[in-house]
Amino acid sequence: MVNDFCMHIYYLEQIRGHVSFTAFYFLTCQTFEQSFLNTMNFIAASWDLIFLGLKTNIINQNIILDLI
């Protein structure tokens, strides 16, 4: 029951595209190994988002510079 609830939260977080995993999720839903792997995946996903943001920002700045 707890695991179903946790997976539900996990999928909701994924669907909404939030970069926030709650401490609740790690503490109550996962064994240490699983949370370690999830943390690694989470960090990797965060970096992807950060780089994507940087790329978009650079592209936007170039467009603005072109307009000027």
N, C-alpha and C positions, 0 to 999 in steps of 0.2 A: 504494500500500500504506500509506504513512504517512498519507495523507489519510483513508483508510477507518478507520484506527485512531483518528485524531483525531476524526472524526465520531462514532465509537462512544463515545468518552469524552464528547464534547459532549452526545450524546443521553442518556447515563447521568446526567450532571450535571443535565440538564433534568428527567428522569424523577424523580430523587431530590429535585428541588426545592432543590438546594443553591445558596446564594448565593456559592459560591466557584468561580471559574474559575482553573485552575492557570496559573502562568506558563508551564509546559510547553506548554499549549494555544496560548497566544498566540505563543510564540517559535518553535515548530516547525511549527505547522499553518497559519498564516495569513500572508498578505502584510500589509504595513503597513496598507494601506487597509482590508482586511477586519478586522484586529484593531482598528482604530480604530472602525469601525462596530459591531463586537461589544462593544467597551468601552462605547460610548454606550448600546447596548441593555441591556447588563448594568447600567449605572448607573441607567437608567430603571427596569428591573425591580427593582433594589434599593430605589429610592425607593418604588415601589408597595408592596413588602413592608413597608417601614418604616411607611408611612402606614397600611397595613392593620393592622399590629401596634398602632399608636397608637390607631386607631379601636376595635379589639377591647378594648384596655386601658381606654379611656375607658368603653366600654359595660359592661365587667366592673365597673369602679369604681362606676358608677351603680347597677348591680344590687345590689352590696354595700351601698351607701349606703341604698338602698330597704329592704333587709333589716334594717338597723339602725334 
